[in-house]
Amino acid sequence: MSKVTDNYKNLASGIGFSYDEFTNTIYGTRNGYEFLVYASDQRYPYFLTITTSVRSAGMALGKDEMTQFRKSVASVTNITQKDSLITVVNKAQKNQSKLCSDLGMTIEALTALLRGKNYEPCCQTCGASAQTVGFMLESARLHLCANCAARTKSENEVKSQKRQQKNVNIVGGIIGAVLGSLIGVLCIVLLGMLGYVAAISGIVLAFCTLKGFDKLGGKLTPVGIVISCVIMIAMTYFGNRLQWGIEVYKGMQEYFEYDMSIWQAFRAVPMLVEEADAMGDYIASFVQQMLFVVVGAVPTVISISRDQKNVNRVAQIGYMQNAGGFGGTSSNNGFGNF
């Protein structure tokens, strides 16, 4: 069990809610309202978002009301309403006792606001006044009634089956990876012309290469990762050599008044570098760029793999034990089995 998971469990228990480890969501009801609590950005696990889906015969929350709520509740940084979904962002707090206290205070204040405006729970999709349960749809969390949940499950099962049956377009992936890598090469050259060997150029090259394969290839598979890595190495070498070639071209023009094209300078780089006894610097610059590429490639592969894992995933928060189904829970709220 990770420290964050353990802390989330303690947070949930502290405010009288439960924690679903599969969707990494704290969930529960307060005075009839269903709340989902989660980190929108996993890099900041204690910067928590709170959502609930409600409707009222009156008008939606006004700007002044939301401003007043934000000012009156010290733990809140923002509150918004889009259709039936109300979203509150809580302040990050590393101290777990203080975070638990702040979270509880925010939920109590939000509940009081909703009751004062005569809001009642409703389905986020169809708007029907009904008891809802939290669902994870890909990377989004929703408040759905039983009918919408069943329909969403059915639709996404069909999409998932089609995606699994879809073959990877290797040729398209290679084209996408090459096109993406050219953006990284351009970044290497432009920054090199400014006199920098920056980490951002390698990160951009890795990100754009992998994303390019993913977009035009259909999905990023282990084979696609290997192909992309080969392209990254080749294009890093090309970009580094082109950068040196431009420097050779500029030097020849400025100091020797020698008329040569950038292409000629590019081809002459190994010979001129060796003659200048600068081969060590040349190799070192390539190795440095490759290290930057690795720095960009690893988190990109993890991010794309996570996104692919979430594609067409529907998980009933609090009842879902695996990505393959909704069963396993008896309930009288219409959500036990679809």
Secondary structure as the mmCIF struct_conf table of DSSP 4:
data_model
#
loop_
_struct_conf.conf_type_id
_struct_conf.id
_struct_conf.beg_label_comp_id
_struct_conf.beg_label_asym_id
_struct_conf.beg_label_seq_id
_struct_conf.end_label_comp_id
_struct_conf.end_label_asym_id
_struct_conf.end_label_seq_id
HELX_RH_AL_P HELX_RH_AL_P1 LYS A 3 GLY A 14
TURN_TY1_P TURN_TY1_P1 ILE A 15 GLY A 16
STRN STRN1 SER A 18 ASP A 20
TURN_TY1_P TURN_TY1_P2 GLU A 21 ASN A 24
STRN STRN2 THR A 25 ARG A 30
TURN_TY1_P TURN_TY1_P3 ASN A 31 GLY A 32
STRN STRN3 TYR A 33 ALA A 39
BEND BEND1 SER A 40 ASP A 41
TURN_TY1_P TURN_TY1_P4 GLN A 42 ARG A 43
BEND BEND2 TYR A 44 TYR A 44
TURN_TY1_P TURN_TY1_P5 PRO A 45 TYR A 46
BEND BEND3 PHE A 47 PHE A 47
STRN STRN4 LEU A 48 ARG A 55
BEND BEND4 ALA A 57 GLY A 58
HELX_LH_PP_P HELX_LH_PP_P1 MET A 59 GLY A 62
HELX_RH_AL_P HELX_RH_AL_P2 LYS A 63 SER A 72
TURN_TY1_P TURN_TY1_P6 ALA A 74 SER A 75
STRN STRN5 VAL A 76 LYS A 82
TURN_TY1_P TURN_TY1_P7 ASP A 83 SER A 84
STRN STRN6 LEU A 85 ASN A 90
HELX_LH_PP_P HELX_LH_PP_P2 LYS A 91 ALA A 92
BEND BEND5 LYS A 94 ASN A 95
HELX_RH_AL_P HELX_RH_AL_P3 GLN A 96 GLY A 116
TURN_TY1_P TURN_TY1_P8 LYS A 117 ASN A 118
STRN STRN7 GLU A 120 PRO A 121
TURN_TY1_P TURN_TY1_P9 GLN A 124 CYS A 126
BEND BEND6 SER A 129 ALA A 130
STRN STRN8 VAL A 133 LEU A 137
TURN_TY1_P TURN_TY1_P10 GLU A 138 SER A 139
STRN STRN9 ALA A 140 LEU A 144
HELX_RH_AL_P HELX_RH_AL_P4 ALA A 146 GLN A 165
HELX_LH_PP_P HELX_LH_PP_P3 LYS A 166 VAL A 168
HELX_RH_AL_P HELX_RH_AL_P5 ILE A 170 MET A 193
TURN_TY1_P TURN_TY1_P11 LEU A 194 GLY A 195
HELX_RH_AL_P HELX_RH_AL_P6 ALA A 199 GLY A 217
BEND BEND7 GLY A 218 LYS A 219
HELX_RH_AL_P HELX_RH_AL_P7 PRO A 222 GLY A 251
HELX_RH_PI_P HELX_RH_PI_P1 MET A 252 PHE A 256
HELX_RH_AL_P HELX_RH_AL_P8 ILE A 262 GLU A 275
TURN_TY1_P TURN_TY1_P12 ALA A 276 ASP A 277
HELX_RH_AL_P HELX_RH_AL_P9 MET A 279 ASN A 310
TURN_TY1_P TURN_TY1_P13 VAL A 311 ASN A 312
STRN STRN10 VAL A 314 GLN A 316
TURN_TY1_P TURN_TY1_P14 ILE A 317 TYR A 319
BEND BEND8 ASN A 322 ASN A 322
TURN_TY1_P TURN_TY1_P15 ALA A 323 GLY A 324
BEND BEND9 PHE A 326 PHE A 326
BEND BEND10 GLY A 328 GLY A 328
BEND BEND11 ASN A 332 GLY A 334
BEND BEND12 GLY A 336 GLY A 336
#
